[in-house]
Amino acid sequence: MPVWYANPDPRYQPAMRLISSITKANPCVVETSFDHDYVTGLIVRLYVPKNFGMFQIDKQVGEITVLSPTTFSININSTHYDSFLAPASPPYYHKTATVIPVGNIQSNDNLAVRNVT
């Protein structure tokens, strides 16, 4: 599997995370390459380039339910989408599948403090 870089401790930016897998399910389950530090109720947008398959989910927004430190479900039905598959050879390095928060939960002050050290 290719290795990409995302800052695990962002200072002043949305906590972007790299996607390592997405299930074909309703709701679909997204796995990130390292701990996402997200909370249930967060609104996120998925970015999935065509070379990763499941391009139908690209730029969709949904509310998440945290399942583990590296997985969450999102209220998107992906059962009829193409399978997600990270490319094993170039040109995988110029664009990668990512998830980025587009909203925040006001009661979640802990993440805001973390981003302004």
Contacts in CASP RR format, 6 or more apart in sequence:
PFRMAT RR
TARGET T0000
AUTHOR 0000-0000-0000
METHOD contacts of the structure
MODEL  1
MPVWYANPDPRYQPAMRLISSITKANPCVVETSFDHDYVTGLIVRLYVPK
NFGMFQIDKQVGEITVLSPTTFSININSTHYDSFLAPASPPYYHKTATVI
PVGNIQSNDNLAVRNVT
1 20 0 8 1.000
1 86 0 8 1.000
1 88 0 8 1.000
2 86 0 8 1.000
2 87 0 8 1.000
2 88 0 8 1.000
2 92 0 8 1.000
2 93 0 8 1.000
4 18 0 8 1.000
4 33 0 8 1.000
4 93 0 8 1.000
4 96 0 8 1.000
6 16 0 8 1.000
6 17 0 8 1.000
6 18 0 8 1.000
6 33 0 8 1.000
6 34 0 8 1.000
6 98 0 8 1.000
7 13 0 8 1.000
7 16 0 8 1.000
8 34 0 8 1.000
8 35 0 8 1.000
9 114 0 8 1.000
10 16 0 8 1.000
10 115 0 8 1.000
11 115 0 8 1.000
11 116 0 8 1.000
11 117 0 8 1.000
12 115 0 8 1.000
12 116 0 8 1.000
13 115 0 8 1.000
14 100 0 8 1.000
14 101 0 8 1.000
14 102 0 8 1.000
15 36 0 8 1.000
15 37 0 8 1.000
15 38 0 8 1.000
15 100 0 8 1.000
15 101 0 8 1.000
15 111 0 8 1.000
15 115 0 8 1.000
16 98 0 8 1.000
16 99 0 8 1.000
16 100 0 8 1.000
17 32 0 8 1.000
17 33 0 8 1.000
17 34 0 8 1.000
17 36 0 8 1.000
17 38 0 8 1.000
17 98 0 8 1.000
17 99 0 8 1.000
17 100 0 8 1.000
18 32 0 8 1.000
18 33 0 8 1.000
18 34 0 8 1.000
18 96 0 8 1.000
18 97 0 8 1.000
18 98 0 8 1.000
19 30 0 8 1.000
19 31 0 8 1.000
19 32 0 8 1.000
19 33 0 8 1.000
19 46 0 8 1.000
19 48 0 8 1.000
19 52 0 8 1.000
19 84 0 8 1.000
19 96 0 8 1.000
19 97 0 8 1.000
19 98 0 8 1.000
19 99 0 8 1.000
20 31 0 8 1.000
20 32 0 8 1.000
20 33 0 8 1.000
20 86 0 8 1.000
21 30 0 8 1.000
21 31 0 8 1.000
21 84 0 8 1.000
21 86 0 8 1.000
22 28 0 8 1.000
22 29 0 8 1.000
22 30 0 8 1.000
22 31 0 8 1.000
22 46 0 8 1.000
22 48 0 8 1.000
22 54 0 8 1.000
22 57 0 8 1.000
22 78 0 8 1.000
22 84 0 8 1.000
22 97 0 8 1.000
23 29 0 8 1.000
23 30 0 8 1.000
23 78 0 8 1.000
23 84 0 8 1.000
24 54 0 8 1.000
24 78 0 8 1.000
24 79 0 8 1.000
24 80 0 8 1.000
24 81 0 8 1.000
24 83 0 8 1.000
24 84 0 8 1.000
25 77 0 8 1.000
25 78 0 8 1.000
25 79 0 8 1.000
26 76 0 8 1.000
26 77 0 8 1.000
26 78 0 8 1.000
26 79 0 8 1.000
27 65 0 8 1.000
27 73 0 8 1.000
27 74 0 8 1.000
27 75 0 8 1.000
27 76 0 8 1.000
27 77 0 8 1.000
28 57 0 8 1.000
28 73 0 8 1.000
28 74 0 8 1.000
28 76 0 8 1.000
28 77 0 8 1.000
28 78 0 8 1.000
29 67 0 8 1.000
29 71 0 8 1.000
29 72 0 8 1.000
29 73 0 8 1.000
29 74 0 8 1.000
30 46 0 8 1.000
30 64 0 8 1.000
30 71 0 8 1.000
30 72 0 8 1.000
30 73 0 8 1.000
30 74 0 8 1.000
30 99 0 8 1.000
31 70 0 8 1.000
31 71 0 8 1.000
32 70 0 8 1.000
32 71 0 8 1.000
32 99 0 8 1.000
33 70 0 8 1.000
34 70 0 8 1.000
35 69 0 8 1.000
35 70 0 8 1.000
36 66 0 8 1.000
36 69 0 8 1.000
36 70 0 8 1.000
36 72 0 8 1.000
36 99 0 8 1.000
37 111 0 8 1.000
37 114 0 8 1.000
38 44 0 8 1.000
38 64 0 8 1.000
38 66 0 8 1.000
38 72 0 8 1.000
38 101 0 8 1.000
39 66 0 8 1.000
39 105 0 8 1.000
39 108 0 8 1.000
39 111 0 8 1.000
40 64 0 8 1.000
40 65 0 8 1.000
40 66 0 8 1.000
40 72 0 8 1.000
41 63 0 8 1.000
41 64 0 8 1.000
41 65 0 8 1.000
41 105 0 8 1.000
42 63 0 8 1.000
42 64 0 8 1.000
42 101 0 8 1.000
42 103 0 8 1.000
42 104 0 8 1.000
42 105 0 8 1.000
42 108 0 8 1.000
43 61 0 8 1.000
43 62 0 8 1.000
43 63 0 8 1.000
43 64 0 8 1.000
43 101 0 8 1.000
43 102 0 8 1.000
43 103 0 8 1.000
44 61 0 8 1.000
44 62 0 8 1.000
44 64 0 8 1.000
44 74 0 8 1.000
44 99 0 8 1.000
44 100 0 8 1.000
44 101 0 8 1.000
44 102 0 8 1.000
44 103 0 8 1.000
45 59 0 8 1.000
45 60 0 8 1.000
45 61 0 8 1.000
45 62 0 8 1.000
45 99 0 8 1.000
45 100 0 8 1.000
45 102 0 8 1.000
46 57 0 8 1.000
46 58 0 8 1.000
46 59 0 8 1.000
46 60 0 8 1.000
46 61 0 8 1.000
46 74 0 8 1.000
46 76 0 8 1.000
46 97 0 8 1.000
46 98 0 8 1.000
46 99 0 8 1.000
47 58 0 8 1.000
47 59 0 8 1.000
47 97 0 8 1.000
47 98 0 8 1.000
47 99 0 8 1.000
47 100 0 8 1.000
48 54 0 8 1.000
48 55 0 8 1.000
48 57 0 8 1.000
48 58 0 8 1.000
48 84 0 8 1.000
48 97 0 8 1.000
49 55 0 8 1.000
49 58 0 8 1.000
49 95 0 8 1.000
49 96 0 8 1.000
49 97 0 8 1.000
50 58 0 8 1.000
51 87 0 8 1.000
51 91 0 8 1.000
51 92 0 8 1.000
51 95 0 8 1.000
52 84 0 8 1.000
52 85 0 8 1.000
52 86 0 8 1.000
52 87 0 8 1.000
52 96 0 8 1.000
52 97 0 8 1.000
53 82 0 8 1.000
53 83 0 8 1.000
53 84 0 8 1.000
53 85 0 8 1.000
54 78 0 8 1.000
54 81 0 8 1.000
54 82 0 8 1.000
54 83 0 8 1.000
54 84 0 8 1.000
54 85 0 8 1.000
55 82 0 8 1.000
56 78 0 8 1.000
56 81 0 8 1.000
56 82 0 8 1.000
57 76 0 8 1.000
57 78 0 8 1.000
57 81 0 8 1.000
60 76 0 8 1.000
61 102 0 8 1.000
62 74 0 8 1.000
62 75 0 8 1.000
62 76 0 8 1.000
63 74 0 8 1.000
63 75 0 8 1.000
64 72 0 8 1.000
64 73 0 8 1.000
64 74 0 8 1.000
64 75 0 8 1.000
65 72 0 8 1.000
65 73 0 8 1.000
65 74 0 8 1.000
66 72 0 8 1.000
67 73 0 8 1.000
84 97 0 8 1.000
86 92 0 8 1.000
86 97 0 8 1.000
104 111 0 8 1.000
104 112 0 8 1.000
END
